[in-house]
Amino acid sequence: MALLLKSARIVDPAAGLDGVGDVLVEDGLIAQVGENLECPGAEVYDLAGKVLVPGLVDMHVHLRDPGYEYKGDIETETRAAARGGFTGVCSMPNTDPVTDNGAVVEYVRSKAASVGHCRVYPAGAMTKGLKGEALSEMGDMVDHGCVAFTDDGRGVQSAGMMRRCMDYGKMFGKVFMSHCQDESLVDAGQVNEGVASTRLGLLGWPAAGEELQIERDIVLAELTGVRYHVQHISTARGVELVRAAKAKGLPVTAEATPHHMFLSEDDITSAYETSLKMNPPLRTKADAEAVTEALLDGTIDVVVTDHAPHAAWEKSREFELAPFGMIGLETSLATVLTNLVATGRMDYATLVERMAIAPRRILGLEQVSIASGSAADITVFDPEESWTVGEDGYVSKASNCGFEGQALTGRATHVFVGGVPTLVDGVVQER
């Protein structure tokens, strides 16, 4: 059936669009973009007052499937993605079994095709079992649809092993994404080393534990010639390292999460909120502002969530025993709209670049655009909708959200994936 999306403000810098218009969708593709479009028999969506953009992609998500389905699974977490306005996510490989061979990649892709509410692009591990000892089956994974390589969850500890991964894997043309964490420095760190660790009486996690590996990996990327991507950057010096690499013309990109921009170590109180226990940890307000500025000036290319669902009982334990991470798919777009767009620091075109265009470019995915012939992956949001995080619960299987209780403005209302509505009036559609 044809769909006619009427009267939205269409924003797509790649197509040179920023104005009110209509979009006609037929057979999963955008058939026409213009004003006062008509199509007898089409299903009509009145989107007046809403903003329509190319479908958002989150290139750093933990779906927990296979192996940890009690935390979340492909169905529940892609449901959360749809609720948050995303048409696609890149899944991380720290599953059980680890996504380090073609069979697991095939499992993720086939299950997503069967029960998913958005597109799923699996990332494959660099090393077998994420152990940093032997190369993963990179070629096999690429043959089955792997889009990137990363040992996310801990990172490759040996510089020699990291070089071996890059040297071997560069033949496949995929980006190498690095969770930068020097375990010999971080050790059993719980929160940012400094004021927070002292105030809370918890083991500190030094910024240097992240920055040293960023610097190491940039050197290795220059040596081997691979495309290199820094995951969830959290420190001001880390930003400067990326900025210097880009100034040299190196193929280096970086991502930032809303929690590393809009929260800080000061938000962890004497109540020891485990939903604010992150990896890397929440840093200082100065770090958060440096990361935010870097996103605005383009040093940081992408907004991601590092969406990490955990069971309620896991996050209810003592701070030292609770796992790292928070869910973020349902709040990411809204936090950016609230903290950056509504305050005038970011325009809609930049939002589209950071949350739709750049993720696809880095992952080597086909771009979508609000233009005739493009796949109809479309996100629509209401920039004026006010809501409180957690007040109506979560679509994710988990509820460990660090933005719990915050008042946000702006929320996804409609999502279309290949012309199929997955979110309508804020309600995730059943398959």
SEVO-350098 format. One line per 8 residues: number of its first residue (from 1); for each residue z, x, y of N, C-alpha, C, O. Coordinates in steps of 0.1 Angstrom, whole numbers, m for minus. Atoms other than C-alpha are relative to their C-alpha. Layout:
<gupas>
NUM = Z,X,Y,Z,X,Y,Z,X,Y,Z,X,Y  ...
</gupas>
This chain:
<gupas>
1 = 0,8,m12,0,0,0,0,9,13,7,19,13  1,m7,m12,m8,12,35,13,m3,8,19,m14,7  m11,2,m8,21,17,59,m4,3,15,m12,12,18  3,m2,m14,19,13,97,13,2,7,22,m7,8  m13,m4,m7,47,31,116,m3,m2,15,m11,6,21  3,4,m14,47,15,151,10,5,10,22,4,8  m7,m2,m13,59,26,186,11,10,0,20,9,8  m10,m11,m1,79,57,178,m4,11,10,m16,12,13
9 = 3,m12,m8,81,87,200,m4,11,m10,5,16,m18  5,m10,10,60,112,180,1,14,6,m5,16,16  m2,m14,m5,70,149,184,m5,9,m11,1,9,m22  5,m10,9,50,176,166,m7,11,8,m19,9,12  6,m10,m8,44,208,185,m13,6,m6,m22,11,1  12,m5,6,18,219,159,m12,m8,3,m23,m3,3  11,9,m3,m3,189,167,m1,m3,15,m10,m11,19  1,2,m14,4,190,204,5,m14,4,0,m19,14
17 = m4,14,m3,21,156,203,15,m1,5,24,6,0  m13,4,m5,50,143,223,m2,m13,9,m3,m12,21  2,13,m7,46,106,232,1,m11,m10,1,m9,m22  m2,12,8,49,71,220,m14,m4,m7,m24,m3,0  12,3,7,23,61,193,3,m6,m13,14,m9,m17  m1,6,13,16,47,159,m6,10,m10,m14,19,m7  5,m8,11,10,64,125,m4,m9,m11,4,m18,m16  5,8,12,m11,48,97,0,9,m12,m6,20,m12
25 = m1,m7,13,m3,60,62,m8,m7,m11,m5,m19,m13  7,6,11,m27,54,33,m1,10,m11,m4,22,m9  1,m8,12,m26,68,m3,7,13,2,3,24,m2  m9,m11,m1,2,92,6,m4,10,11,3,20,13  4,m9,m10,m16,108,35,0,m7,14,m1,m20,14  1,6,m14,m16,102,73,m15,m2,2,m23,7,2  14,4,m2,m49,83,79,m4,0,15,m15,4,18  4,1,m15,m47,79,117,13,1,8,24,m4,4
33 = m11,m1,m10,m25,87,147,m6,m5,13,m16,0,17  5,5,m13,m29,68,179,8,m11,6,20,m12,2  m7,11,m7,m19,39,201,m6,m14,m4,m18,m15,m6  5,14,2,m21,2,193,m8,m1,m13,m18,m8,m14  7,0,13,m32,8,157,2,m13,m7,13,m19,m6  m1,12,8,m39,m22,135,m5,3,m14,m15,11,m16  5,m1,14,m43,m24,97,5,m13,m8,16,m14,m12  m3,12,7,m44,m59,81,5,3,m14,m1,11,m22
41 = m5,m2,13,m22,m60,50,10,11,m1,17,13,m11  m9,m11,0,m2,m29,59,14,m4,1,17,m14,8  m14,2,m2,36,m28,56,4,6,14,2,18,16  m2,m5,m14,47,m25,93,15,3,2,24,m4,m2  m14,m5,m3,78,m5,104,0,1,16,m7,9,22  m2,m1,m14,89,m11,140,10,11,3,22,9,1  m8,m11,m3,102,22,152,2,3,14,5,14,19  m2,m2,m15,106,16,189,14,6,2,24,1,m4
49 = m13,m7,m3,133,38,204,3,11,m9,13,18,m7  m3,m11,10,132,62,175,m10,12,2,m21,10,8  8,m12,m1,117,97,172,m5,3,m14,2,3,m24  7,m3,12,91,105,145,m5,14,0,m11,18,9  4,m14,0,86,141,134,m5,4,m14,m2,m4,m24  3,m5,13,72,161,105,12,1,m9,23,4,m4  m11,0,9,94,159,74,9,12,1,3,23,0  m9,m11,0,125,181,76,1,7,m14,1,0,m24
57 = m3,m7,12,131,208,50,12,9,1,14,16,11  m12,m9,1,164,225,41,m2,10,m10,m3,7,m22  4,m10,10,157,258,25,12,8,m6,11,19,m11  m11,m6,7,192,265,13,10,m11,m4,19,m15,4  m7,11,6,208,239,m9,5,2,m14,m3,8,m22  m5,m1,14,230,239,m40,0,m14,m6,8,m23,m2  1,13,6,221,210,m62,10,m1,m12,12,m12,m17  m10,m1,11,246,221,m90,m6,m3,m13,2,m4,m23
65 = 6,5,13,221,210,m117,m11,10,m4,m20,12,4  m9,4,11,220,222,m144,14,7,0,16,17,7  m12,m6,4,255,230,m155,13,m4,7,24,m4,2  m12,4,m8,278,217,m127,m1,m14,5,2,m17,16  3,13,m5,269,181,m126,12,m8,4,11,m19,10  m12,7,m5,305,171,m121,2,2,15,9,m6,21  0,m2,m14,301,185,m86,m10,m8,7,m8,m14,18  12,6,m5,267,171,m79,m11,2,m9,m11,11,m18
73 = 12,m2,8,233,167,m95,m12,m3,8,m12,m6,20  12,1,m7,197,165,m86,m2,m14,6,m7,m15,17  1,14,m5,198,127,m82,9,m2,12,4,m7,23  m9,3,m10,229,125,m61,m2,9,13,m1,4,24  2,m9,m12,222,155,m38,m13,m1,7,m14,1,19  12,3,m8,186,147,m31,1,m14,7,m5,m17,17  m3,13,m7,199,112,m23,7,3,14,4,m3,24  m7,m4,m13,222,129,3,m10,7,9,m9,5,21
81 = 11,m6,m8,191,149,15,m8,m11,7,m10,m10,19  8,12,m6,172,116,21,8,m6,11,3,m9,22  m9,7,m10,202,101,39,1,9,13,2,4,24  m1,m9,m12,203,132,62,m14,2,7,m14,9,17  13,m1,m7,166,129,70,m10,11,m6,m20,14,0  8,m11,6,151,156,47,m10,m5,m10,m7,m14,m18  11,4,10,118,153,28,m1,11,m11,m8,9,m21  0,m11,10,124,186,9,12,9,1,17,11,12
89 = m10,m10,0,150,211,m1,m3,11,m10,m11,9,m20  2,m12,9,150,246,m17,13,2,m7,24,4,m1  m12,0,8,175,247,m45,4,15,m4,m5,23,m7  m5,m14,3,196,279,m51,2,1,m15,4,m8,m23  1,m2,15,197,295,m86,14,2,m6,14,5,m18  m13,m3,7,235,299,m92,5,m13,m7,15,m19,m4  m2,12,9,234,271,m118,5,6,m14,7,18,m15  m4,m5,14,245,273,m155,m9,m8,m10,m6,m20,m13
97 = 3,m14,m1,223,285,m170,m6,4,14,m11,m5,21  5,m5,m13,213,306,m140,m15,m2,0,m22,m1,m10  14,2,m1,178,298,m127,m7,14,1,m10,19,12  6,m13,0,164,332,m138,m12,1,m9,m16,12,m13  12,0,8,135,322,m160,m7,m13,2,m2,m23,8  8,11,m2,107,297,m161,5,m13,m6,2,m24,0  m5,13,6,124,272,m184,9,m7,9,9,m20,10  m10,7,m9,152,265,m159,m7,m5,13,m4,m16,18
105 = 8,5,m11,127,263,m130,m7,m13,m4,m7,m22,4  7,12,4,107,238,m150,10,m12,m2,6,m23,2  m10,11,1,139,218,m157,3,m6,13,3,m18,15  m3,5,m14,147,216,m120,m11,m8,5,m9,m19,11  12,7,m6,112,206,m110,m3,m13,m7,m6,m24,m1  3,13,7,107,180,m138,11,m10,2,8,m22,3  m10,10,m3,141,164,m132,m1,m6,14,1,m18,16  2,5,m14,135,162,m95,m12,m9,1,m11,m19,8
113 = 12,9,0,101,146,m101,4,m13,m6,m2,m24,m3  m4,13,6,119,120,m123,10,m8,7,9,m20,8  m11,8,m6,150,111,m104,3,4,15,11,m2,21  m3,m5,m14,148,130,m70,m4,m10,11,m13,m18,9  3,9,m12,147,113,m36,m7,9,11,m9,4,22  8,m8,m9,129,142,m19,m7,11,m9,m4,12,m21  6,m11,7,108,172,m29,10,11,m2,19,14,6  m9,m11,3,127,201,m46,m9,12,m3,m17,12,m11
121 = 7,m13,1,114,237,m43,11,10,m6,19,15,2  m10,m9,5,134,259,m67,m2,15,4,m13,20,4  0,m14,m2,144,294,m58,5,6,m13,13,1,m20  m3,m7,12,147,319,m86,9,12,3,8,18,13  m8,m12,m1,173,346,m92,m8,13,1,m18,14,m6  6,m14,0,164,383,m85,4,7,m13,m4,14,m19  m5,m7,12,185,395,m114,5,m10,m11,9,m21,m8  m4,8,11,194,381,m148,15,m4,1,23,5,3
129 = m13,4,0,225,360,m147,7,3,13,20,1,14  m5,m4,m13,230,370,m110,10,12,m1,19,14,7  m9,m11,2,247,401,m124,m4,13,7,4,22,7  4,m11,m7,227,426,m105,m3,12,m8,m2,24,m4  2,m11,10,219,447,m136,m14,1,m5,m19,12,m8  14,0,5,184,437,m148,m8,m10,7,m3,m20,12  9,9,m7,154,421,m133,m1,m14,m7,m1,m15,m19  3,14,6,149,383,m138,m14,m1,m4,m22,8,m2
137 = 13,2,4,118,369,m152,m8,m6,11,m12,m18,11  6,5,m13,101,367,m118,m14,m6,m2,m16,m17,3  14,5,2,65,362,m130,0,m13,m7,m7,m23,m3  m1,12,7,75,335,m154,5,m11,9,0,m23,9  m5,10,m9,94,317,m127,m11,m5,10,m12,m16,13  11,3,m10,65,319,m102,m10,m9,m7,m15,m19,m1  10,9,7,42,304,m129,5,m14,m1,m3,m23,m2  m5,14,1,65,274,m131,4,m6,13,10,m17,13
145 = m2,7,m13,68,268,m94,11,6,9,15,m1,19  m10,m6,m9,95,291,m80,m6,4,13,m17,10,13  5,m3,m13,91,296,m43,6,12,7,1,16,17  m7,m11,m7,115,324,m34,9,7,m10,12,1,m21  m10,m7,8,139,350,m49,13,2,7,12,6,19  m13,m3,m6,176,352,m42,11,0,m11,10,m7,m21  m12,0,8,209,361,m59,11,m8,7,22,m4,7  m10,7,m9,226,336,m36,12,m4,m8,11,m9,m20
153 = m13,2,6,262,331,m44,9,13,0,21,12,1  m7,m13,m1,271,368,m44,m9,11,6,m4,19,13  8,m11,m5,241,390,m35,m1,12,m10,8,14,m18  1,m12,8,228,421,m52,8,12,6,6,15,18  m9,m10,m6,254,448,m48,m5,14,0,m2,22,9  5,m13,1,235,479,m58,m13,1,9,m22,m7,7  12,m2,m8,210,492,m32,m12,4,m9,m23,0,m6  10,m4,9,190,508,m60,m6,m12,m7,m18,m13,m9
161 = 5,12,6,188,474,m78,m8,m9,9,m18,m15,5  7,9,m10,178,456,m47,m14,6,3,m23,m2,4  13,m6,m2,150,481,m41,m9,m3,m12,m21,m6,m11  8,3,12,139,476,m77,m6,m14,0,m17,m17,m4  4,14,m1,138,439,m73,m12,m2,10,m22,m9,7  10,1,m10,117,442,m41,m13,7,m4,m24,1,m3  12,m7,4,93,468,m55,m8,m8,m11,m20,m9,m10  7,7,11,86,448,m86,m5,m14,4,m16,m18,2
169 = 3,14,m4,87,413,m71,m10,m2,11,m15,m13,12  9,2,m11,65,419,m41,m14,m3,m4,m22,m9,3  13,3,5,34,415,m63,m2,m16,0,m13,m20,0  1,15,1,42,377,m64,m1,m6,14,m4,m18,15  2,5,m13,41,374,m26,11,m10,5,9,m17,15  m11,10,m4,74,354,m24,10,7,10,11,20,10  m10,m6,m9,101,359,2,13,3,m8,16,m3,m17  m13,m4,6,133,377,m8,11,m4,10,12,1,21
177 = m11,5,m8,164,359,5,13,6,m5,16,6,m16  m12,m7,4,197,377,6,13,m6,5,14,m8,17  m14,3,m3,233,366,5,7,13,2,10,20,m7  m5,m14,m3,247,396,23,15,0,0,22,m5,8  m15,0,2,282,403,10,3,13,m8,1,13,m20  m5,m12,7,295,438,1,13,m3,m6,23,m3,1  m12,4,7,320,429,m25,11,10,0,23,7,m1  m10,m11,0,337,463,m23,8,m1,13,20,4,14
185 = m7,2,m12,347,454,13,6,m14,1,18,m15,5  m5,14,m1,351,416,10,11,m2,m10,21,m8,m6  m10,1,10,371,418,m22,4,m14,m2,m4,m23,m4  m5,14,2,393,387,m24,2,m7,13,11,m16,14  m1,6,m14,389,378,13,m1,m15,0,m9,m21,m8  0,14,m1,395,342,22,m5,m6,13,m12,m16,13  4,5,m13,390,338,59,m4,13,9,m2,24,4  4,m12,m9,376,360,88,11,9,3,22,5,6
193 = m10,m10,m2,395,392,91,3,1,15,m6,3,23  m3,m1,m14,414,394,124,11,m11,3,21,m12,m4  m10,10,m4,433,366,142,2,m10,m11,14,m14,m14  m2,11,9,426,339,116,8,5,m12,17,m2,m17  m7,m4,12,437,360,86,15,3,3,23,1,m6  m14,m3,m3,468,371,104,8,m12,2,19,m14,m3  m7,12,m3,477,337,117,3,m8,m13,14,m15,m14  m1,9,12,472,320,83,6,8,m12,10,2,m22
201 = m6,m7,11,486,348,62,m9,1,m13,m4,1,m24  10,0,11,454,350,41,m7,13,0,m8,20,11  7,m13,1,434,380,29,m13,m1,9,m20,m12,9  11,0,m9,408,389,55,m14,4,m6,m15,11,m16  14,m3,4,370,390,51,m7,6,12,m11,m1,21  5,m7,m11,356,416,74,m15,m3,3,m23,m5,m6  14,3,m4,324,409,94,m9,12,m6,m21,9,m9  7,m11,5,313,444,82,m5,m2,m14,m16,3,m18
209 = 4,3,13,311,431,47,m14,m7,m1,m21,m6,m11  13,7,m1,281,410,58,m10,9,7,m22,10,2  9,m7,m9,266,433,84,m6,13,m7,m17,16,m5  5,m12,7,263,464,62,m11,m3,m10,m21,4,m11  11,3,9,242,446,36,m12,m5,8,m24,m3,3  12,4,m8,220,430,63,m8,13,4,m20,14,3  7,m13,m4,213,466,76,m6,7,m11,m17,12,m10  6,m6,12,208,479,41,m13,m7,m4,m23,0,m7
217 = 11,7,5,184,452,32,m12,1,9,m24,1,5  11,m2,m10,163,455,64,m6,14,m3,m19,14,m2  5,m13,3,159,492,56,m9,m1,m13,m20,5,m13  8,1,13,148,484,20,m12,m9,2,m22,m6,m5  12,8,m2,124,457,32,m10,8,7,m22,6,4  10,m9,m6,108,482,55,m6,10,m10,m18,13,m9  4,m10,9,106,507,27,m10,m6,m10,m20,0,m14  8,6,11,91,483,1,m11,m9,6,m21,m12,m2
225 = 11,9,m6,70,460,25,1,m14,m4,m9,m21,m3  m1,14,4,84,427,13,4,m8,12,9,m3,22  m5,10,m10,91,396,34,15,m2,m3,19,m5,m15  m14,1,3,129,395,38,7,m10,9,3,m11,21  m6,11,m7,151,366,49,16,1,m2,21,2,m13  m14,m1,0,188,368,58,6,m14,m1,3,m23,7  m6,13,2,208,338,45,13,m1,8,20,8,10  m13,5,m7,236,320,64,6,11,9,18,15,6
233 = m5,m11,m9,240,347,91,12,m6,8,12,m17,13  m12,6,m6,274,344,107,7,9,11,16,5,17  m7,m9,m10,282,374,130,m10,4,11,m22,4,10  8,m4,m11,270,386,164,m8,13,m3,m19,14,1  7,m13,3,262,421,151,m11,m3,m10,m22,4,m9  11,3,10,242,406,122,m12,m5,8,m23,m2,4  11,5,m8,221,388,148,m7,11,7,m19,11,7  6,m11,m7,215,420,167,m8,8,m10,m19,14,m6
241 = 8,m7,10,203,437,135,m13,m7,m3,m23,0,m4  12,8,2,178,409,129,m9,1,12,m21,3,11  8,m1,m12,167,410,165,m7,14,1,m19,14,5  6,m14,0,161,448,163,m11,1,m10,m22,7,m7  11,m1,10,141,444,131,m12,m7,4,m23,m3,2  11,7,m5,119,418,146,m7,7,11,m19,7,12  6,m8,m11,114,440,177,m9,11,m6,m19,15,1  8,m10,6,100,466,153,m12,m5,m7,m20,2,m12
249 = 11,6,6,76,441,139,1,m2,m15,m8,m4,m22  m2,2,14,92,439,105,0,m15,m4,3,m23,4  0,14,5,87,407,84,13,m5,m4,16,m8,m16  m14,4,3,123,397,87,3,m13,7,m1,m15,19  m4,13,m5,136,361,92,14,m2,m3,21,5,m11  m14,2,2,170,346,93,3,m15,1,m5,m23,7  m4,14,0,188,312,89,15,m1,5,22,9,4  m14,3,m4,220,297,103,4,m14,m4,m5,m23,m4
257 = m6,13,3,242,268,93,6,m7,12,11,0,21  m7,7,m11,256,241,116,15,5,0,20,6,11  m14,m3,m1,291,251,105,3,14,6,13,17,11  m2,m13,m6,286,287,116,m4,0,15,m2,10,22  3,1,m15,273,275,150,10,m9,7,14,m6,18  m7,10,m7,295,245,157,15,m1,m4,23,m9,1  m14,m2,4,328,255,140,4,14,1,m5,23,2  m5,m14,0,349,286,141,13,2,m7,19,m8,m12
265 = m12,m2,7,379,302,126,12,m7,6,22,m10,m1  m11,7,m7,401,284,152,1,m14,m6,12,m20,m4  m1,14,6,393,251,134,9,m1,m12,12,m12,m16  m8,0,12,413,262,104,15,0,5,19,10,11  m14,1,m5,449,250,111,10,3,m11,6,8,m22  m11,m2,10,482,254,94,0,m10,m11,8,m9,m20  1,9,12,472,225,72,m9,6,m10,m11,0,m21  9,m8,10,448,250,55,m11,m9,m6,m11,m11,m18
273 = 11,9,4,418,227,54,m10,7,m9,m17,16,m4  9,m7,9,399,238,23,m15,m4,2,m24,4,m3  14,3,m3,367,220,35,m5,10,10,m17,10,12  4,m10,m10,366,248,61,0,14,m7,m1,24,1  1,m13,7,367,276,34,m14,2,m3,m20,m5,m12  14,m2,1,332,290,36,m3,14,m5,6,23,m5  5,m13,4,312,319,22,m14,2,6,m24,m4,1  m10,m8,m7,306,337,46,10,m9,8,7,m21,10
281 = m10,8,m6,337,325,64,m3,m4,14,m12,2,20  1,3,m14,339,308,97,5,12,9,15,17,6  m3,m11,m8,339,335,123,6,m4,14,11,m15,15  m6,2,m13,351,338,159,m9,m9,9,m21,m11,5  8,8,m9,339,315,187,m11,8,6,m22,3,9  10,m8,m6,320,344,202,m11,2,m10,m23,2,m6  10,m1,10,302,349,169,m8,m13,m1,m21,m12,m2  6,13,1,294,312,167,m10,m2,12,m21,m7,10
289 = 9,1,m12,279,313,202,m12,9,m1,m23,6,3  11,m10,2,259,344,194,m11,m5,m10,m23,m4,m8  9,6,10,244,327,164,m8,m12,6,m20,m13,3  7,11,m7,236,296,184,m10,4,9,m22,m1,9  10,m5,m9,219,315,211,m12,6,m7,m23,5,m3  11,m6,8,199,334,185,m9,m11,m6,m21,m8,m7  8,11,5,187,301,170,m9,m5,12,m21,m8,10  7,6,m11,177,289,205,m12,10,4,m22,5,8
297 = 10,m9,m5,158,321,214,m10,5,m11,m20,12,m8  10,m2,11,140,323,180,3,13,m9,m4,15,m18  m4,m11,9,158,354,166,4,m6,m14,0,0,m24  m2,7,12,171,330,140,m10,m11,m1,m12,m19,8  12,8,1,142,310,126,3,m14,m5,m4,m23,m2  m2,12,7,158,282,106,14,m5,0,24,3,0  m13,6,3,187,257,104,0,m4,m15,m9,m10,m20  m2,4,13,200,253,69,14,m5,m2,22,m5,8
305 = m14,5,2,231,237,54,8,8,m9,21,8,m8  m8,m6,11,241,258,24,9,m10,m6,20,m8,m10  m6,12,5,250,224,11,7,4,m14,0,7,m23  m7,m5,11,277,231,m15,11,m10,m5,22,m10,m1  m10,10,5,293,201,m33,10,5,m10,7,13,m18  m11,m4,10,326,205,m51,8,m13,m3,8,m22,5  m9,11,4,348,181,m70,12,m1,8,17,9,13  m12,2,m9,377,166,m51,12,8,m5,19,14,3
313 = m12,m7,5,403,182,m74,m2,15,3,8,22,4  2,m15,m3,387,217,m68,4,3,14,11,13,17  m4,m3,m14,391,214,m30,14,m4,3,19,m1,14  m14,4,m2,426,199,m34,10,11,m4,22,9,m2  m9,m10,4,440,231,m47,4,9,12,0,7,23  m4,m10,m10,457,259,m27,m12,7,6,m22,9,m1  12,m5,m7,434,275,m1,m5,12,m8,m18,13,m10  5,m12,7,432,308,m22,m7,m4,m13,m16,4,m17
321 = 6,4,12,422,289,m53,m12,m10,1,m20,m11,m8  11,9,m2,398,264,m38,m13,7,1,m13,19,6  13,m6,m1,361,272,m41,m5,0,15,m1,m8,23  6,m1,m14,340,282,m10,m11,m11,1,m17,m15,m9  11,9,m3,316,258,6,3,m14,5,14,m19,2  m1,14,m5,310,224,22,m13,m7,m2,m23,0,m2  12,8,0,285,196,20,m5,m1,14,2,0,24  5,0,m13,261,194,49,m13,m8,2,m18,m9,13
329 = 13,7,m1,229,175,41,0,m12,9,m9,m15,16  m1,12,m8,241,143,57,4,1,14,3,m8,22  m4,m3,m14,253,159,89,m8,10,8,m7,10,20  7,m11,m7,229,187,97,m8,m4,12,m6,1,23  8,4,m11,204,169,118,8,m6,11,6,m3,23  m9,6,m10,231,149,136,8,11,8,9,9,20  m8,m10,m8,251,180,145,m9,8,9,m5,11,20  9,m7,m9,220,197,159,m4,m9,12,m4,m5,24
337 = 3,9,m11,211,166,179,12,m1,10,10,m2,22  m12,2,m9,247,162,192,3,13,8,5,12,20  m5,m12,m6,255,198,200,m11,8,8,m8,15,17  10,m8,m7,221,212,211,m10,m9,8,m13,m6,19  10,9,m6,196,184,219,6,m8,11,1,m8,23  m6,9,m10,219,160,237,6,8,12,7,2,23  m6,m8,m11,234,188,257,m11,8,8,m8,14,18  11,m6,m8,199,200,269,m3,14,m4,m11,21,3
345 = 3,m14,4,200,233,251,m12,2,m9,m18,13,m9  12,m1,9,172,225,227,m8,m13,2,m2,m24,4  9,12,0,142,202,229,m4,m4,m14,m2,3,m23  4,5,13,127,181,201,m10,9,m6,m10,11,m18  10,m9,6,98,205,197,6,12,m7,2,16,m18  m7,m12,6,122,234,190,7,m5,m13,7,3,m23  m6,6,12,141,212,166,m10,m1,m12,m7,3,m23  10,1,10,109,205,147,m4,14,m6,m6,16,m18
353 = 4,m14,4,100,242,146,11,6,m9,8,12,m19  m11,m6,8,135,252,132,3,m7,m12,8,m1,m22  m4,8,12,139,224,107,m11,m6,m8,m9,m12,m18  11,5,7,104,215,96,m11,11,m2,m16,13,m13  11,m9,1,78,241,104,4,14,m6,m3,19,m15  m4,m13,5,96,274,99,4,1,m14,1,10,m21  m4,m1,14,112,266,66,m12,0,m9,m13,8,m19  12,0,9,77,258,51,m7,13,2,m12,18,m8
361 = 7,m12,m2,62,289,67,7,11,m8,0,19,m15  m7,m11,7,89,312,52,m1,m1,m15,m2,9,m22  1,2,14,88,296,18,m15,0,m5,m17,m1,m17  14,0,5,50,297,17,m5,m14,m4,m14,m15,m12  4,13,3,47,259,15,m11,m5,9,m13,0,20  11,6,m9,18,238,28,7,m7,11,17,m15,9  m6,6,m12,26,227,63,m4,m15,0,m15,m19,m5  4,14,m2,27,190,71,0,m2,16,7,5,23
369 = 1,3,m14,18,176,105,m3,m15,2,m7,m22,m7  3,13,m3,16,143,122,m15,m1,5,m18,m2,17  14,0,m3,m22,144,120,m8,m5,m12,m3,m4,m23  9,6,11,m50,128,100,m2,10,m11,m6,21,m8  3,m8,12,m53,142,65,13,8,m5,12,13,m16  m13,m7,4,m17,157,63,7,m9,m10,7,m21,m9  m9,7,8,7,147,36,10,m8,8,14,m3,18  m9,9,m8,28,118,48,15,3,m3,22,m6,m8
377 = m14,m3,1,61,136,47,6,m1,15,2,7,23  m3,4,m14,78,121,78,15,m3,1,21,m10,m8  m14,3,m3,113,120,92,1,m8,13,m6,m5,23  m2,8,m12,124,93,117,15,m1,3,23,m3,m6  m14,1,m4,157,93,136,2,m7,13,m6,m8,21  m4,7,m12,175,73,162,9,10,8,20,12,3  m8,m9,m7,187,97,188,13,m5,7,21,2,12  m11,6,m7,212,72,202,11,m5,m9,22,m10,m4
385 = m10,6,9,231,61,171,12,8,0,12,20,m3  m13,m7,0,267,70,173,8,m4,m13,8,m15,m17  m7,2,13,288,74,141,10,11,m2,10,21,5  m11,m10,2,318,92,128,m1,5,m15,m2,m3,m24  2,m6,13,315,116,99,11,m4,m10,23,m2,m7  m9,4,11,331,103,67,5,m14,1,11,m19,m8  m6,13,m2,340,69,81,m5,m10,m10,2,m19,m15  6,9,10,316,52,57,m2,7,m13,m10,2,m22
393 = 2,m7,13,319,77,29,m12,9,1,m18,11,11  11,m9,1,292,100,17,m9,m4,m11,m5,m11,m21  10,3,10,260,96,m3,1,11,m11,m1,8,m23  m2,m11,10,266,130,m20,11,m4,m10,20,m12,m7  m10,2,9,287,130,m51,14,6,5,24,2,1  m11,m6,m5,311,152,m32,4,m5,15,m4,m11,21  m4,4,m14,331,147,1,6,12,8,13,9,18  m6,m12,m7,341,183,11,m9,4,12,m16,13,12
401 = 8,m2,m12,326,181,46,9,5,11,19,m1,14  m7,m6,m10,339,204,73,0,m7,14,7,m5,23  1,7,m12,328,180,100,6,m14,m1,5,m23,8  m7,13,2,349,151,87,7,m4,12,15,4,18  m7,5,m12,361,129,115,m6,2,13,m2,m3,23  6,m3,m12,338,142,141,m10,m11,4,m16,m18,m4  9,10,m6,319,118,164,m13,6,3,m14,16,11  13,m6,m2,282,125,163,m10,m11,6,m7,m23,4
409 = 10,9,m6,252,110,181,m14,4,m5,m18,16,m3  13,m2,6,218,107,164,1,0,m15,10,6,m21  m1,1,14,210,99,128,m14,m4,m6,m21,m12,1  13,4,6,180,96,104,1,m15,m4,11,m20,m8  1,15,4,168,60,99,m10,m2,m11,m8,m11,m19  11,2,9,136,64,79,m5,14,m5,m6,23,3  6,m11,5,122,90,56,m11,m4,m10,m10,m13,m17  11,3,9,88,90,39,m5,13,m7,m7,23,0
417 = 4,m12,8,78,115,11,m13,m3,m7,m13,m11,m16  12,3,6,42,115,3,m4,m15,2,m10,m21,m6  2,14,m3,40,81,20,9,m10,m7,8,m22,m4  m10,8,7,68,67,m2,13,m1,8,19,10,11  m13,1,m8,98,53,18,12,4,m9,14,m3,m19  m12,m4,8,129,71,5,13,m4,8,24,m4,3  m11,5,m9,151,60,35,m5,m11,9,m15,m8,16  5,10,m9,147,27,53,12,m6,7,22,m11,0
425 = m11,5,m8,170,16,81,14,6,m5,24,m1,m5  m12,m7,3,195,42,70,5,m2,m14,16,3,m18  m4,3,14,196,30,33,m9,8,m9,m21,6,m8  8,m8,9,184,54,6,m6,m10,m10,1,m19,m15  7,9,9,158,36,m15,1,4,m15,0,16,m18  0,m3,14,160,33,m53,m14,3,m4,m24,m2,1  13,m4,5,132,49,m72,m6,m11,m9,m17,m10,m14
</gupas>
